[in-house]
Amino acid sequence: MQSSATIAPSSTPSTPLRSKSASPHPHAHDANFTGSDPLDLTDEDHDFVFERFKGYTLSERRSSTRQWVWKFGFDISKAGNSATWVCGFCVKKRDLRPSHYDARNLSNVELHLSSFHNVRNASAKRTVPNTLKRPHDMADQMSVVSFFGLDVNDANQQAMANRLVASFNKEEFQRKMVKWMVSANLPFRTAQHPFLREVLEYLSPSVGIQRAHISDKSVRAIAFREYEKNKGLVAKTLQESPGQVHLAFDGWTSTNGLSLYGVSAVYRDRQAQPHKIVLGLPEMDGRHTGKNIAAAVLEVISSYDIEKKIGYFTVDNASNNDTALAEIGDALGFHWPERRVRCLGHVINLVVKALLFGQDYESFERDVNDGLLTVQREHEQWRKRGPIGKLHNFCQEVNRRRLWVQAHKPVKVVTDNATRWLSQFYMMQRALRLKPFYDTFIFEARAHFDSENRTRCGNLRKGVREPYFLQEGSRLEESDWEAIQALHDILLNFELVIKSLQGDSQSREKQRSLGEEAIDQIHGASWEILDAYEFLLDGLETAKGIVAGLPEGDHLVVNVNNAWKKLDSYYAKVGESPLIYAARF
């Protein structure tokens, strides 16, 4: 508990840490009063108190107090004794013997304020005073004075003790701890780690003296409290926005199995500056149907009272989002197709899958990602997809085998996955860089495997399976590498678009090289989407001629055509909403 005096925290302990406008008790909560506003105690008032009370310092509470009386007095203590309340009004009058009372009985304080200064609690409902430690409990309590061996009867050392006490704000420390843990995505139990607590107490003994450590339950409680405290300000800001509030939402399953739906907003403040913010992360009960999604999003919208401010929605192309937007449109009274902006990143992801895996890529993905196939069956499904499937099998199996990874760390491959957009591009990019070492790797892997798993007669030992990437039909041939190179080059355009549109259309300065003047760059602006579609469609037209002459040409030409049709079908839907074309002009 920080003291009741007007000393404010500072990062420079060597200077007085007082603020003339601060309240006498920083941790006391605001209440309704009659007779007087909370006192504005000055540096001179502070000095007067400690001239009158030799040997006292600001109190170092281990628990906070919410009593209204601390708005009108100082909170001081002397080693081995309980806290003392000193009347701020008496100090203002420069009473040589200012009224003071044992803080364990605040009834006397309330009586004094009412009788002598006409100040009372407006609610007329007296709360139970905080229970403070009794003198015999405080005798063994560590304090800043005892920790640093200060003599508080010496005016300079007394002032130093007060600065040290005032420089630590228990509640602010706990807020910063929670802010760090939440932003770093750390487990809440981290706060209870004994070594972390030891480090914190080493940096500031006040952490231990004031019992400022928090538990995992405290982390959760403080996080919720801060969220609720700031939610009203966010709602007010959104309601006062000069334009509409635009939303984006999508589903996600956490590592501990929670099914969550993130809802974020883009808006302009009163100065017309754009901002983005996460509004909610509701947990979804049941299936991710359109109605369930709409109910969760509408609840978030309602909680900020911004139903009349809603503008456009950026969502992916899943069919349940069509249903969700229809439900939201009915509830808020707008024609939903005009308010929908399709996520271009998701469109590109679908187009790339059509390019790499063919027209029936959705059924293929379900087969290989549902976890029901045996390893052998999954391998066969991928191998049927041509060079990219063979490369996937190679990377997967090499990374699964610990010995291969440990033995070839400098040339580790990159494996694609089902969730990262363009992950196959990065798999190909890495593989092409390692291509000169592929044959050597296969030769050494064959020699190592045979020496470990074959008998003198050359037969496999019982129960041993030869790695798939060593088997005929699974190895990457030169024709496969040509196809991988061609597909990689086609996807360079897609990577360029993804990176160019990764932004929020806010201007940022970027220095091109050392010594050159910085330039303003804008990424992710709505008007860039039309150019992106045209650029990618032209690139796929050119790609047809490139892949036609390859050994896998017939198969690749079909896939390029499928990708072009997929992209063109979404390009045709851009006009359903006026937003993109309006942004262009």
Secondary structure by P-SEA (a helix, b strand, c coil): ccccccccccccccccccccccccccccccccccccccccccaaaaaaaaaaccccccccccccccccccccbbbbbcccccbbbbbaaaaaaccccccccccccaaaaaaaaaacccccccccccccccccccccccccccccccccccccccaaaaaaaaaaaaaccaaaaaaaaaaaaaaacccccccccaaaaaaaaaaccccccccccccaaaaaaaaaaaaaaaaaaaaaaaaaccbbbbbcccccccccccbbbbbbbcccccccbbbbbbcccccccccccaaaaaaaaaaaaaaacccccccbbbbcccaaaaaaaaaaaaaacccccccccccaaaaaaaaaaaaccccaaaaaaaaaccccccaaaaaaaaaaccaaaaaaaaaaaaaacaaaaaacccbbbbbbcccccaaaaaaaaaaaaaccaaaaaaaaaaaaaaaccccccccccccccccccccccccccaaaaaaaaaaaaaaaaaaaaaaaaccccbbbbbbcccccbbbbbbcccccaaaaaaaaaaaaaaaaaaaaccccaaaaaaaaaaaaaaaaaaaaaaccccaaaaaaac
